[in-house]
Amino acid sequence: DAKTTQPNSMESNEEEPVHLPCNHSTISGTDYIHWYRQLPSQGPEYVIHGLTSNVNNRMASLAIAEDRKSSTLILHRATLRDAAVYYCILRPANTGNQFYFGTGTSLTVIP
Amino acid sequence: KAGVTQTPRYLIKTRGQQVTLSCSPISGHRSVSWYQQTPGQGLQFLFEYFSETQRNKGNFPGRFSGRQFSNSRSEMNVSTLELGDSALYLCASSLDLGLSSGNTIYFGEGSWLTVV
């Protein structure tokens, strides 16, 4: 399974931007980078994904390094509802829908 | 449109019993996958079904099984329950088999199983 490395925990003040890093030095050319988050007592929720270029959606932005060995999930203005465990996942091609979740980053948002 | 629905949400079983969990995918989604989440092991892939066929299987004993019906609804079964099977069981659905690594999956809220 493709490996990612994330900090165990991070803190952010409410209404400030949050940058959640992920290292994936063994990424291959066809691996997509996916981010999911899991709020307390809920199933994981899709956040964003990308391959090479930076991506934006209504929830977040994904910045991918030029060599693709790292990426950063950016929450532009953290709210208390963003407190969750954030998972960075590499998706190899042709593996079906088998996602490998690591331990993720537990984000605490301080009011 | 409705999300992934899992039933029951909470249940308690005794060691040695068996349990069946149900999952209704998002309308139009044909792939259903199952995951187990425990504090010690995190989120682990159990298996995936597409068009009523198991397409992929994780590293779990044969006590864990599943099936998918023609309407894409899925069930998973755990026989001879052990204390270590206590976990949150999550179902996820997707439009297709995920041959494209850009494919995304959508999770239900899960079924909390406690084995006593």
Chai-1 contact restraints between the chains, C-beta under 6 A:
chainA,res_idxA,chainB,res_idxB,connection_type,confidence,min_distance_angstrom,max_distance_angstrom,comment,restraint_id
A,Y32,B,S101,contact,1.0,0.0,6.0,A-B,restraint_1
A,Y32,B,G102,contact,1.0,0.0,6.0,A-B,restraint_2
A,Q42,B,E109,contact,1.0,0.0,6.0,A-B,restraint_3
A,G43,B,L90,contact,1.0,0.0,6.0,A-B,restraint_4
A,G43,B,F107,contact,1.0,0.0,6.0,A-B,restraint_5
A,G43,B,G108,contact,1.0,0.0,6.0,A-B,restraint_6
A,G43,B,E109,contact,1.0,0.0,6.0,A-B,restraint_7
A,G43,B,G110,contact,1.0,0.0,6.0,A-B,restraint_8
A,P44,B,F107,contact,1.0,0.0,6.0,A-B,restraint_9
A,Y46,B,T104,contact,1.0,0.0,6.0,A-B,restraint_10
A,R91,B,S101,contact,1.0,0.0,6.0,A-B,restraint_11
A,P92,B,S101,contact,1.0,0.0,6.0,A-B,restraint_12
A,A93,B,S101,contact,1.0,0.0,6.0,A-B,restraint_13
A,N94,B,L99,contact,1.0,0.0,6.0,A-B,restraint_14
A,G96,B,E48,contact,1.0,0.0,6.0,A-B,restraint_15
A,G96,B,R55,contact,1.0,0.0,6.0,A-B,restraint_16
A,G96,B,N56,contact,1.0,0.0,6.0,A-B,restraint_17
A,G96,B,L97,contact,1.0,0.0,6.0,A-B,restraint_18
A,G96,B,G98,contact,1.0,0.0,6.0,A-B,restraint_19
A,N97,B,S31,contact,1.0,0.0,6.0,A-B,restraint_20
A,N97,B,S33,contact,1.0,0.0,6.0,A-B,restraint_21
A,N97,B,E48,contact,1.0,0.0,6.0,A-B,restraint_22
A,N97,B,S94,contact,1.0,0.0,6.0,A-B,restraint_23
A,N97,B,G98,contact,1.0,0.0,6.0,A-B,restraint_24
A,N97,B,I105,contact,1.0,0.0,6.0,A-B,restraint_25
A,Q98,B,F45,contact,1.0,0.0,6.0,A-B,restraint_26
A,Q98,B,N56,contact,1.0,0.0,6.0,A-B,restraint_27
A,F101,B,G42,contact,1.0,0.0,6.0,A-B,restraint_28
A,F101,B,L43,contact,1.0,0.0,6.0,A-B,restraint_29
